[in-house]
Every structure is written in structure tokens, then in C-alpha cells.
Amino acid sequence: MQTTTPTGTLAFTVTWEAKPGEVPALTEIVRRFLPLARQESGTQLLTVQQDAADPGKFLFYEIFDDEAAFAAHQEMPHFRELILEQALPRLLKRERTRYTPL
């Protein structure tokens, strides 16, 4: 992962809520996805946490160098296969919030 100054970076929080019975599959998908996504040149940080009280809730925190890095991330084969094709159908809910540096 690269490090840059905060200027121009993009940060996102993404929350997932799993459909009943889908937590084990989603956990495995995330574990497969993370090392691949962390190797992307424009990814500064990508971490995922699971709600301690409700394991069906996941929180992603992502920081990208810029808009181009985020767009490239969404075009990666591992994003398309693991997130779009495998994970999203297993979710009840997905929300993304975009943040910019102060």
C-alpha cells in the first residue's frame, strides 16, 4: 500500500448486513478479497471489522489515493468476482458513505 498526504484522498465506510445463514460465506469471501485489494497500487488502507454483538454486520473502512484509484479498484477482477458476483447477492443491505479529508 502506498502512503500519500491526505490531500486528494478518498475515504469510504461501507456497511453490510448479511442475509440469514450467509455469515460464514461472507466471512470467507472477505478473507479472500482483502489481501488482493490491499495490493492495489492506489489503495492506502482497507480494513474490515465484524460487529461483536451481531456477526451479520460488517464494517469496511477504505482509503484510496484519488478518484482514479477508487475507479480502478471497482474494475479489478477480484472486486467484480468476489464482491459484485458472490457477496452482494448474500446481503440484505449495503450502504456506502464517502468522506474527504479536512
VOKENU-584033 format. One record per residue (C-alpha): residue number from 0; residue in three letters; chain; x, y, z. Coordinates in steps of 0.02 Angstrom, whole numbers. Example, Ala and Ser with C-alpha at 12.3 -4.5 7.8 and 13.67 -1.06 7.14 Angstrom:
<tortis>
{0 'ALA' 'A' {615 -225 390}}
{1 'SER' 'A' {684 -53 357}}
</tortis>
This chain:
<tortis>
{0 'MET' 'A' {0 0 0}}
{1 'GLN' 'A' {59 174 -39}}
{2 'THR' 'A' {62 320 80}}
{3 'THR' 'A' {23 497 23}}
{4 'THR' 'A' {-29 659 103}}
{5 'PRO' 'A' {-215 670 144}}
{6 'THR' 'A' {-247 799 7}}
{7 'GLY' 'A' {-347 718 -132}}
{8 'THR' 'A' {-376 554 -43}}
{9 'LEU' 'A' {-547 472 -37}}
{10 'ALA' 'A' {-612 377 114}}
{11 'PHE' 'A' {-765 267 124}}
{12 'THR' 'A' {-858 171 255}}
{13 'VAL' 'A' {-961 28 189}}
{14 'THR' 'A' {-1081 -72 295}}
{15 'TRP' 'A' {-1152 -241 252}}
{16 'GLU' 'A' {-1294 -335 333}}
{17 'ALA' 'A' {-1297 -520 291}}
{18 'LYS' 'A' {-1449 -620 243}}
{19 'PRO' 'A' {-1489 -758 369}}
{20 'GLY' 'A' {-1367 -903 355}}
{21 'GLU' 'A' {-1243 -808 245}}
{22 'VAL' 'A' {-1116 -753 377}}
{23 'PRO' 'A' {-993 -898 351}}
{24 'ALA' 'A' {-992 -874 162}}
{25 'LEU' 'A' {-971 -685 176}}
{26 'THR' 'A' {-831 -703 303}}
{27 'GLU' 'A' {-737 -818 184}}
{28 'ILE' 'A' {-766 -701 36}}
{29 'VAL' 'A' {-697 -553 135}}
{30 'ARG' 'A' {-545 -655 190}}
{31 'ARG' 'A' {-508 -698 8}}
{32 'PHE' 'A' {-539 -520 -52}}
{33 'LEU' 'A' {-435 -420 73}}
{34 'PRO' 'A' {-258 -474 26}}
{35 'LEU' 'A' {-296 -445 -158}}
{36 'ALA' 'A' {-373 -273 -132}}
{37 'ARG' 'A' {-233 -218 -15}}
{38 'GLN' 'A' {-106 -248 -154}}
{39 'GLU' 'A' {-189 -124 -272}}
{40 'SER' 'A' {-73 22 -308}}
{41 'GLY' 'A' {-198 159 -261}}
{42 'THR' 'A' {-262 77 -102}}
{43 'GLN' 'A' {-192 158 55}}
{44 'LEU' 'A' {-299 65 182}}
{45 'LEU' 'A' {-431 -68 175}}
{46 'THR' 'A' {-491 -149 335}}
{47 'VAL' 'A' {-649 -244 381}}
{48 'GLN' 'A' {-724 -269 553}}
{49 'GLN' 'A' {-867 -381 607}}
{50 'ASP' 'A' {-994 -324 736}}
{51 'ALA' 'A' {-953 -412 901}}
{52 'ALA' 'A' {-1136 -420 952}}
{53 'ASP' 'A' {-1207 -458 780}}
{54 'PRO' 'A' {-1085 -554 667}}
{55 'GLY' 'A' {-1200 -525 518}}
{56 'LYS' 'A' {-1145 -343 513}}
{57 'PHE' 'A' {-981 -295 430}}
{58 'LEU' 'A' {-893 -126 426}}
{59 'PHE' 'A' {-768 -86 288}}
{60 'TYR' 'A' {-651 64 303}}
{61 'GLU' 'A' {-563 109 141}}
{62 'ILE' 'A' {-442 247 89}}
{63 'PHE' 'A' {-388 273 -91}}
{64 'ASP' 'A' {-259 391 -167}}
{65 'ASP' 'A' {-388 477 -277}}
{66 'GLU' 'A' {-542 455 -385}}
{67 'ALA' 'A' {-444 358 -517}}
{68 'ALA' 'A' {-382 233 -387}}
{69 'PHE' 'A' {-558 206 -324}}
{70 'ALA' 'A' {-623 181 -501}}
{71 'ALA' 'A' {-483 58 -538}}
{72 'HIS' 'A' {-524 -36 -378}}
{73 'GLN' 'A' {-703 -62 -436}}
{74 'GLU' 'A' {-642 -131 -603}}
{75 'MET' 'A' {-524 -260 -528}}
{76 'PRO' 'A' {-567 -441 -569}}
{77 'HIS' 'A' {-565 -489 -384}}
{78 'PHE' 'A' {-687 -348 -343}}
{79 'ARG' 'A' {-805 -400 -481}}
{80 'GLU' 'A' {-798 -586 -441}}
{81 'LEU' 'A' {-793 -585 -252}}
{82 'ILE' 'A' {-892 -429 -208}}
{83 'LEU' 'A' {-1013 -398 -351}}
{84 'GLU' 'A' {-1047 -578 -402}}
{85 'GLN' 'A' {-1025 -676 -240}}
{86 'ALA' 'A' {-1051 -559 -91}}
{87 'LEU' 'A' {-1188 -438 -144}}
{88 'PRO' 'A' {-1320 -573 -175}}
{89 'ARG' 'A' {-1293 -630 6}}
{90 'LEU' 'A' {-1333 -459 80}}
{91 'LEU' 'A' {-1493 -387 149}}
{92 'LYS' 'A' {-1417 -214 148}}
{93 'ARG' 'A' {-1263 -120 88}}
{94 'GLU' 'A' {-1226 63 122}}
{95 'ARG' 'A' {-1076 167 69}}
{96 'THR' 'A' {-1029 338 138}}
{97 'ARG' 'A' {-893 443 57}}
{98 'TYR' 'A' {-777 556 157}}
{99 'THR' 'A' {-646 685 107}}
{100 'PRO' 'A' {-502 749 214}}
{101 'LEU' 'A' {-515 909 315}}
</tortis>
